[in-house]
Amino acid sequence: MYRVPIVVPVGATKDVVVKFSRVAQDVPIFVDKPVAELVPRSVIDNACFNDPFEEFGLLTELRRGPFGPDRPPIKTKRPLAIYSPPREYKVWQLGRKEGLFAQHVARLKADQEKNGTDVPVTLHLKRDYILFFQWVKGLDAVQLYTDGFLTAEDLQALYHRSNMDLRAHDLVVLDHKPRHLILRPRRNGIELVARDGTFDYALIDFELLKHVPTDLPDKTPTKELANAVA
């Protein structure tokens, strides 16, 4: 993942996030207990990185709502574009597993057949996929804790709340951690921007954003930071 400055038409410079998709690669993740409590073990055992279209689709779903008292809006970095250069690579150069990739292709085809699309898209095994997002200004929660802006209790409460906010949308980020939460200090460097007495955060990592099965009982994860500063 890279932060890249670009010049927009009016002459100002803005930053974008450039990320290379890890679709069909092995998933070396540690799932914290608060997240593990929200999904069946089978979801964790079969975890896979979202393909670029899944990632943008789930992120768009999260950004669009619907919202309400029990489904709070969650700020995120804005998805901008997916680019697939025409150059082809050997499968091993991209680190992909052909069987996993075939599963993504099948899911994408089934989704388009179910929902319809004017311009069908597909995934190419030997081509790279580059995702572009708008950069979110601020510092991650762990850095703010290290710098003394957040207490350990603040960090734990924020992590717990962000898990519950995602759960309210029937979503979970399997590798979720406080480093994925961005907050913006006030200009005086003393306080953080807060809303209704709680810290206002933005979520920035989505390659393991997943739906929570709707037949699960409503669960409240424990307030633990198991892997908070990893």
C-alpha positions as a Markdown table, in Angstrom:
| # | Residue | x | y | z |
|---|---|---|---|---|
| 1 | Met | 0.0 | 0.0 | 0.0 |
| 2 | Tyr | 1.4 | 3.4 | -1.0 |
| 3 | Arg | 0.5 | 7.0 | -0.5 |
| 4 | Val | 1.0 | 9.0 | -3.7 |
| 5 | Pro | 0.5 | 12.7 | -4.3 |
| 6 | Ile | -1.4 | 13.7 | -7.4 |
| 7 | Val | -2.2 | 17.1 | -9.0 |
| 8 | Val | -5.9 | 17.7 | -9.6 |
| 9 | Pro | -7.2 | 19.9 | -12.5 |
| 10 | Val | -7.5 | 23.1 | -10.4 |
| 11 | Gly | -3.8 | 22.8 | -9.5 |
| 12 | Ala | -4.0 | 21.6 | -5.9 |
| 13 | Thr | -2.2 | 18.5 | -4.8 |
| 14 | Lys | -4.1 | 15.6 | -3.2 |
| 15 | Asp | -3.0 | 12.3 | -1.9 |
| 16 | Val | -4.3 | 8.9 | -3.0 |
| 17 | Val | -3.7 | 5.4 | -1.6 |
| 18 | Val | -2.5 | 2.9 | -4.2 |
| 19 | Lys | -2.9 | -0.7 | -3.2 |
| 20 | Phe | -2.1 | -3.9 | -5.1 |
| 21 | Ser | -4.8 | -6.5 | -4.8 |
| 22 | Arg | -3.8 | -9.8 | -3.0 |
| 23 | Val | -6.7 | -11.7 | -4.4 |
| 24 | Ala | -6.2 | -15.5 | -4.3 |
| 25 | Gln | -3.0 | -15.3 | -2.2 |
| 26 | Asp | -2.6 | -17.1 | 1.1 |
| 27 | Val | -4.0 | -15.2 | 4.1 |
| 28 | Pro | -1.5 | -15.0 | 7.0 |
| 29 | Ile | -3.8 | -13.3 | 9.6 |
| 30 | Phe | -4.3 | -13.4 | 13.3 |
| 31 | Val | -7.9 | -12.8 | 14.2 |
| 32 | Asp | -8.5 | -11.0 | 17.6 |
| 33 | Lys | -10.9 | -12.6 | 20.0 |
| 34 | Pro | -13.4 | -9.7 | 19.8 |
| 35 | Val | -13.6 | -10.2 | 16.0 |
| 36 | Ala | -13.6 | -14.1 | 16.2 |
| 37 | Glu | -16.7 | -13.9 | 18.4 |
| 38 | Leu | -18.6 | -12.3 | 15.6 |
| 39 | Val | -18.2 | -15.0 | 12.9 |
| 40 | Pro | -18.4 | -18.8 | 12.7 |
| 41 | Arg | -15.1 | -20.6 | 12.9 |
| 42 | Ser | -15.6 | -21.7 | 9.3 |
| 43 | Val | -15.5 | -18.1 | 8.0 |
| 44 | Ile | -12.1 | -17.7 | 9.7 |
| 45 | Asp | -10.7 | -21.0 | 8.5 |
| 46 | Asn | -11.7 | -20.2 | 4.9 |
| 47 | Ala | -10.7 | -16.6 | 5.0 |
| 48 | Cys | -9.6 | -15.1 | 1.7 |
| 49 | Phe | -8.7 | -11.7 | 0.5 |
| 50 | Asn | -11.5 | -9.9 | -1.4 |
| 51 | Asp | -11.0 | -9.6 | -5.1 |
| 52 | Pro | -10.9 | -5.9 | -6.2 |
| 53 | Phe | -14.6 | -5.9 | -7.2 |
| 54 | Glu | -15.7 | -7.5 | -4.0 |
| 55 | Glu | -13.7 | -5.0 | -2.0 |
| 56 | Phe | -15.1 | -2.0 | -3.8 |
| 57 | Gly | -18.6 | -3.5 | -3.7 |
| 58 | Leu | -18.6 | -4.2 | 0.1 |
| 59 | Leu | -17.1 | -0.8 | 0.8 |
| 60 | Thr | -19.7 | 1.0 | -1.4 |
| 61 | Glu | -22.4 | -1.0 | 0.5 |
| 62 | Leu | -21.0 | 0.2 | 3.8 |
| 63 | Arg | -20.8 | 3.8 | 2.7 |
| 64 | Arg | -24.3 | 3.9 | 1.3 |
| 65 | Gly | -26.1 | 2.5 | 4.3 |
| 66 | Pro | -29.0 | 2.6 | 5.0 |
| 67 | Phe | -28.3 | 4.3 | 8.3 |
| 68 | Gly | -30.3 | 4.7 | 11.5 |
| 69 | Pro | -30.1 | 4.7 | 15.3 |
| 70 | Asp | -29.0 | 1.1 | 15.2 |
| 71 | Arg | -26.9 | 1.4 | 12.0 |
| 72 | Pro | -24.5 | 4.3 | 12.5 |
| 73 | Pro | -22.6 | 5.7 | 9.4 |
| 74 | Ile | -19.0 | 4.7 | 9.3 |
| 75 | Lys | -16.5 | 7.1 | 7.6 |
| 76 | Thr | -14.1 | 5.4 | 5.2 |
| 77 | Lys | -11.5 | 6.2 | 2.6 |
| 78 | Arg | -13.3 | 6.8 | -0.7 |
| 79 | Pro | -12.9 | 4.2 | -3.4 |
| 80 | Leu | -11.8 | 5.8 | -6.7 |
| 81 | Ala | -10.8 | 3.3 | -9.3 |
| 82 | Ile | -9.6 | -0.2 | -10.2 |
| 83 | Tyr | -6.9 | -0.4 | -12.8 |
| 84 | Ser | -5.6 | -3.6 | -14.4 |
| 85 | Pro | -2.5 | -3.1 | -16.6 |
| 86 | Pro | -2.5 | -5.2 | -19.8 |
| 87 | Arg | 0.8 | -6.9 | -18.9 |
| 88 | Glu | 0.5 | -10.6 | -18.0 |
| 89 | Tyr | 2.6 | -12.3 | -15.3 |
| 90 | Lys | 3.2 | -15.9 | -14.4 |
| 91 | Val | 0.9 | -17.1 | -11.7 |
| 92 | Trp | 3.7 | -17.6 | -9.2 |
| 93 | Gln | 4.9 | -14.0 | -9.7 |
| 94 | Leu | 1.5 | -12.8 | -8.4 |
| 95 | Gly | 1.5 | -15.3 | -5.6 |
| 96 | Arg | -1.9 | -16.6 | -6.6 |
| 97 | Lys | -3.5 | -20.0 | -6.1 |
| 98 | Glu | -5.3 | -21.1 | -9.2 |
| 99 | Gly | -8.1 | -22.9 | -7.3 |
| 100 | Leu | -8.8 | -19.9 | -5.1 |
| 101 | Phe | -8.8 | -17.6 | -8.1 |
| 102 | Ala | -11.3 | -19.8 | -9.9 |
| 103 | Gln | -13.6 | -19.5 | -6.9 |
| 104 | His | -13.5 | -15.7 | -7.1 |
| 105 | Val | -14.3 | -15.9 | -10.9 |
| 106 | Ala | -17.3 | -18.1 | -10.2 |
| 107 | Arg | -18.6 | -15.8 | -7.4 |
| 108 | Leu | -18.2 | -12.7 | -9.6 |
| 109 | Lys | -20.0 | -14.4 | -12.5 |
| 110 | Ala | -22.9 | -15.6 | -10.3 |
| 111 | Asp | -23.3 | -12.2 | -8.8 |
| 112 | Gln | -23.5 | -10.5 | -12.2 |
| 113 | Glu | -26.0 | -13.1 | -13.4 |
| 114 | Lys | -28.1 | -12.6 | -10.3 |
| 115 | Asn | -28.1 | -8.8 | -10.2 |
| 116 | Gly | -27.5 | -8.0 | -13.9 |
| 117 | Thr | -25.0 | -5.7 | -15.4 |
| 118 | Asp | -24.7 | -3.6 | -18.6 |
| 119 | Val | -21.0 | -4.2 | -18.9 |
| 120 | Pro | -19.9 | -7.6 | -17.5 |
| 121 | Val | -16.5 | -7.7 | -15.9 |
| 122 | Thr | -14.3 | -10.6 | -15.2 |
| 123 | Leu | -11.0 | -11.4 | -13.4 |
| 124 | His | -7.9 | -12.4 | -15.3 |
| 125 | Leu | -5.6 | -14.9 | -13.6 |
| 126 | Lys | -2.3 | -13.5 | -15.0 |
| 127 | Arg | -3.0 | -9.7 | -14.7 |
| 128 | Asp | -2.4 | -7.5 | -11.7 |
| 129 | Tyr | -5.1 | -5.3 | -10.1 |
| 130 | Ile | -4.4 | -1.9 | -8.6 |
| 131 | Leu | -6.9 | -0.1 | -6.4 |
| 132 | Phe | -7.0 | 3.6 | -5.8 |
| 133 | Phe | -8.6 | 5.3 | -2.8 |
| 134 | Gln | -8.7 | 8.8 | -1.5 |
| 135 | Trp | -6.2 | 9.4 | 1.4 |
| 136 | Val | -7.8 | 10.0 | 4.8 |
| 137 | Lys | -6.0 | 12.7 | 6.8 |
| 138 | Gly | -5.1 | 12.0 | 10.4 |
| 139 | Leu | -3.2 | 9.5 | 12.5 |
| 140 | Asp | -4.0 | 5.9 | 13.4 |
| 141 | Ala | -5.4 | 5.2 | 16.9 |
| 142 | Val | -2.2 | 3.3 | 18.0 |
| 143 | Gln | 0.0 | 6.3 | 17.0 |
| 144 | Leu | -2.3 | 8.6 | 18.9 |
| 145 | Tyr | -2.1 | 6.3 | 21.9 |
| 146 | Thr | 1.7 | 6.3 | 21.7 |
| 147 | Asp | 1.8 | 10.1 | 21.4 |
| 148 | Gly | -0.5 | 10.5 | 24.5 |
| 149 | Phe | -3.6 | 11.7 | 22.8 |
| 150 | Leu | -5.5 | 8.5 | 23.7 |
| 151 | Thr | -5.5 | 6.6 | 26.9 |
| 152 | Ala | -5.5 | 2.8 | 27.0 |
| 153 | Glu | -9.2 | 3.0 | 28.0 |
| 154 | Asp | -9.9 | 5.3 | 25.0 |
| 155 | Leu | -8.1 | 2.9 | 22.6 |
| 156 | Gln | -10.0 | -0.1 | 23.9 |
| 157 | Ala | -13.4 | 1.7 | 23.8 |
| 158 | Leu | -12.8 | 2.9 | 20.3 |
| 159 | Tyr | -11.7 | -0.6 | 19.1 |
| 160 | His | -14.8 | -2.2 | 20.7 |
| 161 | Arg | -17.1 | 0.5 | 19.3 |
| 162 | Ser | -15.7 | 0.1 | 15.7 |
| 163 | Asn | -16.3 | -3.7 | 15.9 |
| 164 | Met | -19.9 | -3.1 | 17.0 |
| 165 | Asp | -20.5 | -0.4 | 14.3 |
| 166 | Leu | -19.5 | -2.9 | 11.7 |
| 167 | Arg | -21.6 | -5.6 | 13.3 |
| 168 | Ala | -24.6 | -3.3 | 13.1 |
| 169 | His | -24.2 | -3.3 | 9.3 |
| 170 | Asp | -23.8 | -7.2 | 9.3 |
| 171 | Leu | -20.1 | -6.8 | 8.4 |
| 172 | Val | -16.8 | -7.6 | 10.0 |
| 173 | Val | -13.2 | -7.0 | 9.1 |
| 174 | Leu | -11.4 | -10.3 | 10.0 |
| 175 | Asp | -8.0 | -8.7 | 10.6 |
| 176 | His | -9.4 | -5.5 | 12.2 |
| 177 | Lys | -7.2 | -3.6 | 14.6 |
| 178 | Pro | -6.8 | -0.1 | 16.0 |
| 179 | Arg | -4.2 | 0.7 | 13.3 |
| 180 | His | -7.1 | 0.6 | 10.8 |
| 181 | Leu | -8.8 | 3.5 | 12.6 |
| 182 | Ile | -7.9 | 7.1 | 11.7 |
| 183 | Leu | -8.6 | 10.1 | 13.9 |
| 184 | Arg | -7.7 | 13.7 | 13.4 |
| 185 | Pro | -6.3 | 15.8 | 16.3 |
| 186 | Arg | -7.5 | 19.4 | 16.7 |
| 187 | Arg | -5.1 | 22.1 | 15.5 |
| 188 | Asn | -4.1 | 23.0 | 19.0 |
| 189 | Gly | -2.7 | 19.4 | 19.4 |
| 190 | Ile | -4.5 | 18.8 | 22.6 |
| 191 | Glu | -7.9 | 17.2 | 21.9 |
| 192 | Leu | -9.3 | 14.9 | 19.2 |
| 193 | Val | -12.3 | 15.7 | 17.1 |
| 194 | Ala | -15.3 | 14.0 | 18.9 |
| 195 | Arg | -19.0 | 13.7 | 18.2 |
| 196 | Asp | -21.7 | 13.1 | 20.8 |
| 197 | Gly | -19.0 | 12.4 | 23.4 |
| 198 | Thr | -17.3 | 9.7 | 21.3 |
| 199 | Phe | -14.3 | 9.8 | 19.0 |
| 200 | Asp | -15.0 | 10.3 | 15.3 |
| 201 | Tyr | -13.0 | 7.8 | 13.3 |
| 202 | Ala | -12.5 | 6.6 | 9.7 |
| 203 | Leu | -12.0 | 3.0 | 8.7 |
| 204 | Ile | -9.2 | 2.4 | 6.2 |
| 205 | Asp | -8.7 | -1.4 | 5.6 |
| 206 | Phe | -11.2 | -3.5 | 3.6 |
| 207 | Glu | -9.5 | -6.5 | 1.9 |
| 208 | Leu | -10.9 | -8.8 | 4.6 |
| 209 | Leu | -14.2 | -7.0 | 5.0 |
| 210 | Lys | -16.9 | -9.7 | 5.1 |
| 211 | His | -20.6 | -10.2 | 5.6 |
| 212 | Val | -21.6 | -11.7 | 8.9 |
| 213 | Pro | -24.0 | -14.6 | 8.3 |
| 214 | Thr | -27.5 | -13.3 | 9.0 |
| 215 | Asp | -28.6 | -16.4 | 10.9 |
| 216 | Leu | -26.0 | -15.8 | 13.7 |
| 217 | Pro | -27.4 | -14.7 | 17.1 |
| 218 | Asp | -26.7 | -11.1 | 18.0 |
| 219 | Lys | -23.4 | -11.1 | 19.7 |
| 220 | Thr | -21.5 | -8.5 | 21.6 |
| 221 | Pro | -17.7 | -9.0 | 21.5 |
| 222 | Thr | -15.6 | -8.7 | 24.6 |
| 223 | Lys | -13.7 | -5.5 | 25.1 |
| 224 | Glu | -10.2 | -6.8 | 24.5 |
| 225 | Leu | -7.2 | -5.4 | 22.6 |
| 226 | Ala | -5.6 | -8.8 | 22.0 |
| 227 | Asn | -3.6 | -7.6 | 19.0 |
| 228 | Ala | -4.1 | -3.9 | 19.2 |
| 229 | Val | -0.6 | -2.6 | 18.7 |
| 230 | Ala | 0.7 | -5.4 | 16.5 |
